[in-house]
């Protein structure tokens, strides 16, 4: 089989339990990983392109298991230092004025930020705005994406009630048009917003549609004390127990946040295979709590790291997310040995891919999707690199990513994203975002 790309000379970190390979080689044929091994064990003489990765780490691209791209690009920094529900109310003032051109511009800039920070796959939750502009933007910067159509019928999002029901009842048309298109790179899913913004009938219909069309579900769950109080008052239980009573939960569900789980909630999620998109940075910032990772792990729940989005994180930087995850969980558990660097890296790659139901990526091994990044660790802030995992988790930054390859295609080379005019994208976005703010607030 022909070798389209060979990456040589770096420390290869395969993930998925694979051991680091010093002076390793990764070869790519078409859209798949062909081989992974030590230099000398793989013949690269016939490679059409060779990428030298000396003093770099070669690893799977990050899998961002819960995020909001276009909306959050437009909301970044517009409101700080508030609690979740108050933040959502102000955010809606802008969201109700979104237009397709502005959303396309925001989507494109978000994809630029992602590819430049090493994110090669992401799980998008569209909380009440149009999906199509981002689908168009993905034609320019083709990351691996699962795009969840957002639904709600109460609270801040009550105005999209009719659209939500209509879209759910006709979701088969969207599946036929978009799901598993672009060689499987693009998938769509169902994103009921949260237990405080969707009623029982909506969650039940989402489950029916998911079963009928075999598409994933992506929702917010047990995110903070305000949500817990709302569900306790209305339903007399916790959000997890309520959704479980509706027979909504299952292995096709990615539940974002889950900061307020108790032992029984975690047992329920583990028993039905629900997965978690863990967002420690935004949860701390909005004082939503810290997911009880120890309890979650005791119940064998798949957990992926996630950025949540530029409005609450405020960047699409998985390096920041990894570092903060390590810090906050060691502190919360009063245990410096809890959550090792290798475990954090797995959560950002292989486990993140599982958490967003994209098991084809997140690992460097033969036959897996060729989603690969090259990270320069020959920097003043990372040297001397006694341990590559420690350098990546606690020292590296988004702008240390040199090359990003998605589905066997080089999207960024030496920090330059191919096929776009980045300066023009930034300028267009800046104008549209400020115009949106001025007409909304």
Secondary structure, 3 states (H helix, E strand, C coil): CCCCEEEEEEEEECECCECCEEEEEEEEECCEEEEEEECCCCCCCCCCEEEECCCEEEEECEEEEEEECHHHHHHCCCCCCCCHHHHHHHHHHHHCCCCHHHHHHHHHHHHHHHHHCCEEEEEEECCCCCCHHHHHHHHHCCCEEEEEEEECCCHHHHHHHHHHHHHHHCHHHHHHHHCCECCCCEEEEEEECCCCCCCHHHHHHHHHHHHHHCCCEEEEECCCHHHHHHHHHHHCCCHHHHHHHCCCCCCCEEEEECCCCCHHHHHHHHHHCCEEEECHHHHHHCCCCCCCHHHHHHCCCCEEECCEECCCCCCCCHHHHHHHHHHHHHHHCCCCCCCCHHHHHHHHCHHHHHHCCCCCCCCCCCCCECCEEEEECCCCCCCCCCCHHHHHHHHCCHHHEEEEEECCEEEEECCEECCCCHHHHHHHHHHHHHHHHHHHC
